[in-house]
């Protein structure tokens, strides 16, 4: 990979902090493909994707191809069963450890994905944690078992419209947490202070990949059709036969939860494809809105790999010079 040092990287040389590259963008924009063309063995990737953590969910989560994963190490992929919960706090904790381990091996950490809360909390730090109550939490879990997640998500939207708009209806952990905070404190989960500055222990290069909306939506539709051609239905069937169900966090992701409606006869096969495409496009729209609100992001067209390469190379060069400085 070749390129020149980009503007904004020189200050890295005077800061005794850990350099990290962050690449974000909506689903379908082409993050894996773009990075696969510019990264090599000098880098290690930390996945910021809330669904790729799950084993056995390869096609529907669009995990990087085995050939790409073999070209440089990938982390936080295939680490949990679909029945296990994973959240932003756990992601930040693991990503912090991995970033320092990767840098200790003399390589550059690259955090890449599309899960907005994971990325924001990694960049800015976790918000102040409002107090909870184990008894309230347990009572809510009982209500979840009796009424289902949809009913609790609807209750949250009525009681706390801000949280209802920001939290995905299928995110069990965050729906329960928001209801618990509301019940214990009388305040919205999002009323507590959230850090507004990048974490000082890191020096970030934050790159956002973008495409025109029509191009992005077309790619999403084609990707869903490709998932079906590559065996998505068989993958979901295997998960169901293994005992996983709509109660499990992994099965609530886009590309999996729609199958539950199809199995109940609520959707035809073509309707199933269209439902996943629609849900994926809507998710991408929300991602773009979320990422556009983040400061410090340098936006690039996903096909401009020369610019992507140049910015990464410049940042890497600055980090290497920093490490080589005496004292």
N, C-alpha and C positions, 0 to 999 in steps of 0.2 A: 504494500500500500504506500502510495506516495502523496505528497501534498505539502502545502506551506502552512506555517503557523498562522492561525486565524486571530483576528482581533479579540482581545479579551482574555487571552491565555497567559500573557506575560506576568500578570499579577500572581499567578500560581507559583512563580519562582520565589517569591518572598514570603509565602505563607506556609508554616509548618503544619499542614493539614493533609488529610487523606484525599487524593483526587479520585473522583468517580464520574463516569459518563452515564447519563440517563437518557434513554431514547424512548419516547412515548408516542402514542397515536391511536386512533380508533381501530376497532376490529376491521380487518380486511384491507387496511391501508398498505400492507406489505412490509411490516417491520422485520420479520424473520428473513424474507428474501433480500431486503436491502442490506441488512447487517451481514448476512451470509456472504455477500459479495465484497465486503470491505474489512471484515474482521479475520484474524488468523490466530495462531498459537500464542500471540502476545496478550491475548485477552481471555477473560472468563466471563460468562454471562449469568446474571441472576435474573430469573424470570419473575416478573411482577404481574402474573396472571393468576387470578383466584381459582380458575378451573384446571389449569395445567398441573396443579399440585396433585391431582387425583390419578391413581393408577387405574388402568383399564379404560380410560376415557381419552383416547388418542385422536380419533377422527373428528368427533364433535367439538373438541377443543382446539383443533388445528395445531397440534404440537409440531415443533420443528422436525423435519425429516431426519431419520437416523444418520444419514450422511453428513448433514450439517452439524448435528450434535457431536459427531466424531471429529469434526475439524477443529473445534475448541470446546472446552468444558462448559456445560450448562448446569445450573443449580436450581433447586426448588421446583423441579419437575418430577412427577412420579414419587412423591414422598409420603402420600397419605392414601387411605382407603376412602371411597366416596361417602362412607358413613361418618367420617371424622370432620370436625369443624376446624376452620382456619380463618383468621381474621387479620386486620391491619396491624394490630399490636404484635402478633406473632410474626408476621412478615417482617416488620421493622427490626425486631429482635434478631431474627435469623439473617436478614440482609446485612445488618451491622457486623455480625460475626464473620460472615462470608467475605465482605468487602475487605476487612483487615487481613483475613487469611490469604485472600487472593493477592493483595498488595505485598504481603510478606513473601509470596512466591515470586515476586518481581513482575507480576502481570497486572494489567489494568482491569478493574471491575467495570462491567457494563450492566446496568440495571435497565431492563427493557420489558415493556408490557403495556397493557391497556386498562388495568384496574386502577381507577382514579384515586380511590382512598388509600391504596397501598403506596402509590407514587407520591401523593401529596404528603402523607405522614412520614415517608422516608426523607423527602426533601426538607420539610419544615419541622418535623418532630411531632410527636403525639400531643393531642390537646390535653388540657388539664382534665383529670379523670373525676367526674362527679361521683359522689358517694352512692353506693348501692345498698341493697338489703337482701340477704340470702333468703329470708322468708318470702319476700315479694317475688324474688326470682323463681323460687320453687313453685309458688302459686301460679305464676305465668306459664311455667312449663306444663303444669297440670291443665291449664286452659288451652294451651297449644295442643295437647293430646286429645282433648275433648272436642274442641271447636275447629281446629285446623289453622294453618298459617294464614290463609286468605282472610279469615275473620279477624285475626289479630292485626293484620296489616291494614284492614279497613278501619278498625277501631283507632289505630295510630293516626291514620290520615284525618279522621274526624277530630281527634283530640289535639293533635300537633301537626298542622298542615305543613310546616316547614320540614319536619322530619319525614312526614309522609311523602313529600315530593322528592326528597334527597335519597331516601333509602329504597332499594329495590324490594318489591313485594315478596320476592323469593329469598331474601337474605334473612334467614331465621335469627342469626345471632344479633344483628343490628336492630331488627324489629323488636325482639325481646328486650334488648338493652335500652332502646329508646322508651319503651313502655315502662320499664323499671325506673329509669331516671325520672320520667314524668310523674310516676306515682310516688316516688320517694321525696323528690325535691320540689315538685310543682312547676318545674321548668323544662324547656325543651333541651334535648341532648345537644342541640346546636347553639344554645345560648351561652355555653361555656367558652372561655377564651381558647382560641386556636392560634398557634404561633404564626406570625406574619413574615418572619425572616428565615432565609435558608439556614440550615444548621451550621454553626460555625466550625464544627469539627471536620467538616468536609469542604472540599472545593469542587463544585459541580460544573460540568458542561451538560446543559439540558437541551436536547434537540427534539423537536416535534416534527413528525412526518405527516404530511397532508396531501390531499387530492381534491379535485373538484367534486362537488356532491354527487353529480350524475355518474362520474367515473367510479367513485367509491361505492355507491349503491349497486352499480352494475357488477363490480367485483364481488361484493357480498352475495348477490344473487347467484352468480356463477360458482362461488365457493361452496354454497349450500348444495347446489346441484352436484358438484364434484364430490362432496361428502357422501351423498347418497350413492353415487356410482362406486365409491371406494369402500362401501360397506357399513354406513352409519347404522342402518336398521339392524344388522347383525351385531354390531357393537352394543347397541342398547338392549337387544334381546339377551345377550350374554350377561349383561349387568343385572337384568331383572331375574334371570335364572340363577344368578349367584346370590340372590336374596336382597338386593338393594331395591329401594322403593322411593316414592315421593317424600317420605319422611327424612331421607338422607340428604345432607347439604349438596353433595355432588350432583344428585339427580334433579336439582332445581335449576340448573343452569340452562341457558338457551341451547337448543339442539337436543336436549334430553327431556325437559319437562313437557314439551309439546307432544311427545310420544304417549304420555299418559292420557291425554285427551283423545288421541287417535285410537288407543287400545279400548277406550270406553265407547268407541263408535261415534264420537263427536266430530271427527274429521275424516275426510277421504285421504287417500295417499297424496293426491295433488294438493289437497288442502293442508296436509301436514307440511309439505315442502314450502308452500306459500306462507304458512304460519311462522316457520323458522326464519324464512327470509325477512318477513315483516318485523318480527321481534329483533332480529339482528340489525336491521336498518335503524329501528328506533333506538336501540342500544348505542349504535354508532353516533347517532345524532346527539344523545345525551353525553357521550364521551367527549365529543368535539366541544360542546358547551362547557363542560367541566374543565377540560384542558386549556381552553382559551382564557379562562379566568385565572390561570396560574401565571405569576410573573416569572421572569427570567428564562422563558422558553424561546429558543431561536428556531423559528419555523422554516422547514425546507420542504420542497416538493419531493415526494417519495421516489420519483424517478431520477432526481438530481444526485446521483451517487458520487459524482465528482466533488460536489460541495460537501456532502456527508463525509466522504473520505478525507477531504482537506481539513475539516474542522476536527475530526477525531485524531488525525495525524498530528495536527498542531498541538492539541491538548496532550497527547501522549509524549510528544517531544518535550513540552514544558515540564511534565511530570518527571521525565527521565533526567532532565537537567537539574531539577530540584533535588532528586535523590543523589545525584553525583556531587552536589555542593559540599564542601568540607564543613564540619561542625553542625 
